[in-house]
Amino acid sequence: MTTTRKITFRDLYAEFRDQPTPAQSFIAEVAEITRRKINTVIAWTKGQQTPDRLAQEQIAARFGVDIETLCPNLTTEDDNEML
């Protein structure tokens, strides 16, 4: 016998409304694996900042993407300037 929940439509909506969106989950995960603040990751997504090489490596490894295409605006010369 299946038990049905007794919940109002408004409360049911509130359960879904309070869940993070896929984009919010992505940002939180990237912040966690790179050990950066959420605001920093948001700046990366907007192109206001670019993740450093270590963060790029962590992101590429986690999501299985090619690091060279992850942040195409960075060149080998940019990496050498940081040394």
Contacts in CASP RR format, 6 or more apart in sequence:
PFRMAT RR
TARGET T0000
AUTHOR 0000-0000-0000
METHOD contacts of the structure
MODEL  1
MTTTRKITFRDLYAEFRDQPTPAQSFIAEVAEITRRKINTVIAWTKGQQT
PDRLAQEQIAARFGVDIETLCPNLTTEDDNEML
20 28 0 8 1.000
27 38 0 8 1.000
27 41 0 8 1.000
27 42 0 8 1.000
27 45 0 8 1.000
28 38 0 8 1.000
29 62 0 8 1.000
30 36 0 8 1.000
30 41 0 8 1.000
30 44 0 8 1.000
30 59 0 8 1.000
30 62 0 8 1.000
31 37 0 8 1.000
31 38 0 8 1.000
31 40 0 8 1.000
31 41 0 8 1.000
33 58 0 8 1.000
33 59 0 8 1.000
33 62 0 8 1.000
34 41 0 8 1.000
34 51 0 8 1.000
34 54 0 8 1.000
34 55 0 8 1.000
34 58 0 8 1.000
34 59 0 8 1.000
36 51 0 8 1.000
36 55 0 8 1.000
40 49 0 8 1.000
43 49 0 8 1.000
44 50 0 8 1.000
44 51 0 8 1.000
50 71 0 8 1.000
50 73 0 8 1.000
50 74 0 8 1.000
51 59 0 8 1.000
51 71 0 8 1.000
52 82 0 8 1.000
53 74 0 8 1.000
53 79 0 8 1.000
53 82 0 8 1.000
56 67 0 8 1.000
56 70 0 8 1.000
56 71 0 8 1.000
56 74 0 8 1.000
57 67 0 8 1.000
59 65 0 8 1.000
59 70 0 8 1.000
60 66 0 8 1.000
60 67 0 8 1.000
60 70 0 8 1.000
END
